[in-house]
Amino acid sequence: MTDGPQASGPQTGTPSPGGPRIRFVNLGSDRMAEAFQAARGQPNWAVRIAVLTFLLVVGIPILLLLLVAGLAAAVVFMILSTINYVLVRLGGKQRDDGRRNVRVIKRD
């Protein structure tokens, strides 16, 4: 480890001189690319094949299921929001401002 300003940060527990470090969240495709690169970097061909097989059998279907679930959630949210908007606009119900069983005292 070197001494000086570059040694500060997560290694020493002190804050870095430029402020807090910002770490961006990788998207699923970036993570999958990193996983494939890690699989290619394995020294043994048997381990490499095992990791690639795991990624193909487990990793990609999970990624696709998460993508489909996200799209389905967005569509359901949009449909329910539209229904709520239409019901509120067409309902014509008078607003009671949430007052029920409350006696309002009108002061002049």
C-alpha positions in Angstrom: 0.0 0.0 0.0 1.3 3.4 -0.8 1.4 6.5 1.5 -0.2 9.7 0.4 -3.6 10.9 -0.7 -4.3 8.0 -3.0 -4.1 5.6 0.1 -7.2 7.2 1.7 -10.6 5.7 0.9 -12.2 2.4 1.5 -8.9 0.7 2.3 -8.1 2.8 5.4 -11.6 3.7 6.5 -11.1 7.4 6.0 -13.1 9.4 3.5 -11.4 10.1 0.2 -10.3 13.7 -0.4 -12.6 14.2 -3.3 -15.7 13.4 -1.2 -17.7 10.2 -1.1 -17.3 7.7 -3.9 -20.3 7.1 -6.1 -20.9 3.6 -7.2 -23.4 3.1 -10.0 -25.6 0.0 -10.0 -24.9 -2.3 -13.0 -27.8 -3.4 -15.0 -28.6 -7.1 -15.5 -26.9 -7.3 -18.9 -23.7 -5.8 -17.5 -23.7 -8.3 -14.7 -24.3 -11.1 -17.1 -21.4 -9.9 -19.3 -19.2 -9.8 -16.2 -20.2 -13.3 -15.3 -19.3 -14.6 -18.8 -15.9 -12.8 -18.5 -15.3 -14.4 -15.2 -16.2 -17.8 -16.7 -13.8 -17.3 -19.5 -11.1 -16.4 -17.1 -11.2 -19.7 -15.2 -7.9 -21.6 -15.5 -9.4 -25.1 -15.8 -11.5 -26.1 -18.8 -13.8 -28.2 -16.6 -14.6 -25.3 -14.3 -15.1 -23.0 -17.2 -17.6 -25.4 -18.8 -19.4 -25.9 -15.4 -19.7 -22.1 -14.9 -20.9 -21.5 -18.4 -23.4 -24.3 -18.1 -24.7 -22.8 -14.9 -25.1 -19.4 -16.5 -26.9 -20.8 -19.5 -29.2 -23.0 -17.5 -29.9 -20.8 -14.5 -28.6 -17.3 -15.1 -30.2 -16.4 -18.4 -33.7 -17.8 -17.5 -33.7 -15.8 -14.3 -32.7 -12.7 -16.1 -35.5 -13.2 -18.6 -38.1 -13.9 -15.9 -37.1 -10.7 -14.1 -37.5 -8.7 -17.3 -40.9 -10.2 -18.0 -42.0 -9.5 -14.4 -40.8 -5.9 -14.6 -42.7 -5.4 -17.9 -45.9 -7.1 -16.4 -45.7 -4.9 -13.3 -45.4 -1.7 -15.4 -48.4 -2.7 -17.6 -50.6 -3.6 -14.6 -49.6 -0.3 -12.9 -50.5 1.7 -16.0 -53.8 -0.1 -16.4 -54.8 0.3 -12.7 -53.7 4.0 -12.8 -55.9 4.6 -15.9 -58.9 2.8 -14.3 -58.4 4.9 -11.1 -58.2 8.2 -13.2 -61.4 7.3 -15.1 -63.3 6.4 -12.0 -62.3 9.6 -10.2 -63.2 11.7 -13.2 -66.5 10.0 -14.0 -67.5 9.3 -10.5 -68.9 12.8 -9.8 -68.9 12.1 -6.1 -68.7 15.1 -3.8 -65.6 15.4 -1.8 -66.1 15.3 2.0 -62.4 16.0 2.7 -62.2 12.9 4.8 -64.7 14.2 7.4 -67.1 11.5 8.7 -69.1 11.7 11.8 -67.5 15.1 12.6 -69.5 18.1 13.5 -68.0 21.2 11.9 -68.4 24.4 13.9 -68.9 27.3 11.5 -67.6 30.5 13.1 -68.4 33.9 11.7 
